Amino acid sequence: MKILLRIWYDISRLPTNPDRQQRNEDIGMTLFETEFHHTLPGMDSIHIDWYHRIAPAGAVYEKQHCHDYFELYMLLEGDVTFVVNETIFSLQAGDILITRPYQYHHAVCNTKHDHICVNIFTVDTTLCGTLEEMSRIALLHLSPTVRQQIKDLCIGQTEQTPSSSCFEHYQRLYGLLALLESENQSPTLLPSSFCPPLLTQILHYINENYRNIRQIRQIYEEFFISRTTLNRLFATHMGVTPLSYVEFLRLSSAARSLMHGKSVQVVSDENGFSDCSHFIAKFKKHFGVTPAKYRRGDRLNQ
């Protein structure tokens, strides 16, 4: 089986990749990417992305998205608002947040910030079980000692060379998981939501009803507020519009259903799209491939 590791480096230490430069300059970042390929006979496929990013204040550095892998996000420095489904987390330096496959999420940088992210796609049942268990807590505040150990380990990973053995990469991955499990035994839990009670109610309502919400007015009329108030709540606390939030919840659900083999027409109908051609256009815009290709395993733009 092939194991793919894509390593992202901070621009301050390495030259830029011109193919990525313009896209990342749009959000104030320039990153360098390289790839390592390894083959280990008889082992389940594991795809791992390690990256280290620095982003400016005010950037929505990750568009609304979901994907078919686990994401471990560690904030090293700064202040970030992180939205996962209907929960808004306020992250400070030393926090680590774990999202599961097909969970809607995006982040807004409230200050210039620095973070490390590890994306793990695996069909290994033991590793999946470990990550599922960790993700139940979702947000941990790391002790200073463990925070530094994880930072050193992740930065060390991005400094690996193509000649590094696959076992060295595995050693770092399982070293990271061991450190997180040690914190998981007695986690310092943070309050799950940092938003007004009204917005909490609205987000819960949307997550329960997004398939049936045809117009945004259904939301503000349900809560007896104006469209302006609704838009202001989303802009202030989430950095996105109510319409884009509802739309991407539908797309996240659609991606999960396609992955389970449902037909494009059925997925379109089940997730409240007005017609199948509209669904196909929206899906391709966000995921970079048509629903039919995604269903067959083409998931290049996640």
N, C-alpha and C positions, 0 to 999 in steps of 0.2 A: 504494500500500500504506500501511497505517496503522502508525505507530510509537508505542508507548505507553511513557511513562516515569512510574513512580510514585516520588515522592520522599518519603523519610521524614526527619523532623526531630527533633532532640533537644528534649525538653520545656523545657530550660533556656533555649531561645531563642525558642520560639513557643508560642502557646496550645494547649490540648488539644482533641482531637476527642472529644466525649462518647460517640460510638458505639463508640469503641475503648477508652475509658478503663478500664472495669471489667475487661475481659479482660486488659489489660496490667498493671493494678494487682495482679492475682493473682500475677504474677511480678516485681512491684516496679518496673515501667516504665510510663510513659505516653508514647505517641508521637502525633505529628500526621502526617496523610497528605494529600497533594494529588496530582492527576493532570494530566499534560500530554498532549495528543493532537496529532499532526502527520501530515500526509499528504505523501508524496514519490512522485510517479508513477514507475513502472518500477523501484522498489527492492524488494529482499526485505524481508519483515517482520522487524523486530527489536523485541523487548520488553525493556526494561531497568528494573530496580528498583535504586535507590541508597538505602541507608539507613544511619543512624548511630544506634547504641544504647548506652545505659549500663544495666548490670544489676547487681544486688546479689550478694554472695557467697552461694554455696549454691544459686542458682537454676539449674534446668534450663531455660534461657531459650528453647530450641527443643525442642519435643517430637520424638520419633523421626519422621523424615520422609524422603521422597525427592521429587524433582520432575523435570520434563522440561527443565530448563535448567542451565547452568553457574552455579556460585556461587563468587565470589571473596571470601574472608573475610580481613580484615586486623585483627589485634589491635593496638590503640593503647596500651592500658594494662591491666595486670592479669595474671591467670594462669587459663588455661582448659584443660580436658580436652576434646578433640574426637575423637569416634569416627567413623571412616569404614569401613564394612563390617567387616572383622576387625582393623583397625589402630587403636590408641589413640595419639593425638598429644598431647603436652604443649606447649601454646603459651605463649610469652612475648611481651612487647611487641616489636613489629617483625616478627613472623611473619605470613606470608600463606599461606593454604591454599586450594587450588583443588579443588572437587569436580565430577565429571561428571554428566550427566543420569542419573537413576535409581540413583545411588549412595546407599545407606543412610547417614545421618549424624545426629548430634545433639551438643550441646555442654553441658558443665556448668561453671558459673562457680565456680572455687575461691576467688577473691577478687572484690571489686567490680571491674568491668571495663568498658572502653570499646572499641567496635569499629565498623568500617565494613564494610558488605557490599554487593557489587554482584552482582545476579542478571541473567544474560543468556540470553534465549531467542532463537535465530536459526536460520533455514534457509539462511543465506548460507554456502556451502561453504568459502570462504576464511577467514571468521571462525571457523567451526567447527573447521577444521584448526588454526588458531593456538591456539585454546583447548584443543583435544585435546593438542597438543604440550606446552603449558605444564602441563597437568594430570598429565602422566606423572611429573613430579618431585613434585607434590602439595604439598610444604611447602618454603617458602623463608624464610630469615632475611634481611630487607632491611637494607641498609646505612642508617645514620642519614640520609644525604642523600636517598636514594630514598624512604625512609619518610616524610620530611617533604614531599617533592614529591607523593607519592601522597595524603597526608593533605590537603594544600592543595587538590589537584585535586578530591578527593571532597567535601570541605566546600564548595568553590566550587560544585560541582554542586548540592548541596542548597540553595544560596542563589540558584539560578537562579529567574527569575520566569516566569509563563506567556507573557510576551512574548518570551522568549529564543527564538532561532531553533532549528530542528531541527539545523542544521549546527553550532551551538555545542555541543549535546549530543553529537553525533557526534565533534566535535573533542576533547571531554573523554574520551569512551570510548576513542578510539584513542590519545590521549595516555597514558591509563592502561596500555593494552596495550603501548605502546612502552616505558614505564618497566619493566614486568614482564619484557619480552623482554631488556632490557639486563641485568637481574639474572639472567635465565635462561642467559646465555652462560657465566657462571662462578658458579653458585649456591653459597651456603653451605648445605649440606645438614645437616639435623639427624637424629639417630637416629629411625628410623621408629616405634618402639614404646617406650612407657614403662610396661610392665605386667609382672607376674611371668611367667616362662616357662610355668608351668602354665596361666595364663589365655590366653596366646598360643596354646597348643596347643588349648585348649577352643574358642576363637573360630574357629580354623582348622577344627576338626572340625565345628562348627555350620554354618559357611559352606559346607562341602562336603556336608552331610547334612540341612540344614533341611527339605527337602521330605519327608524320611522320618522325622523326629523326631515321634513321636506324643505322648510324655510326657517331661517334664523328667528323670524318673528315668533315661532312656536316656543322658543326658549324664553325670550323676554316677556312674552304674554303669560307664560306659565308662572313666572315669578313677579309679575306686576311691576316691572321696571322698564325703563326706556331702552331703545337700541343703543343710545349714546352711553348709558351707564354700563350696559353689557360689554360694549367694545372697550370702554375704559378699564374695566376689571381685567379683561384679557390682556390688554396692552401693558398694563402696569405690572401684573403678576406673572404673566406667561410669555410675553413677547410675541404672541401670534394672534390672529383674528379668530373669533368663534367659528366662522365658516371653514377656515383651514383646519381647525381642530376637529370638527365633526367629520370633514372629508377624509382626514387621514386616519381617524379611528375606523372608518369604513374600509379604507385601503389596507390597514393592518389586519383587520378581520378577514378581508378578501385574500390576502397573501397566505394567511394561515390555512384557509379553506382550500386554496389551490394546492398548497403543499400536501394536503391530505387527499388530493386526487379528484376533488369535485370539478364539474364542468364549468367552463367560463360563464355560460348562461345562468346556471344555477347560482353561482357565486354572485353574479351581478344582481339577480333577483333577491337573494337572501340578505344582501347588504344595503338595499335601499337605493340603488342607482336608478336613475330615471329610464335608461335603456342601456342595452349591452354595448352599443358603439360609444356612448358617453363613458361608460366604465372602462372600456379598453383604452380610450384616449387618456383618461386620468391616470390609469394604472401605469401606462407606458411613460407618461411625463414624470412620475415619481420614481419608478423602479428601473427605467431605462430599457425595459423589454416588455413585450406584450404579455397579457395574462397566460396565453397559450404556451409561450416559450418558458415563462416562469414555472408553469405547471410541469413542464418537461425537465426542469432542472437548470435552466439558464437564469442565474441570479447574480449577474455581474455587477449591478449598480447598487447593491445594498450597502 
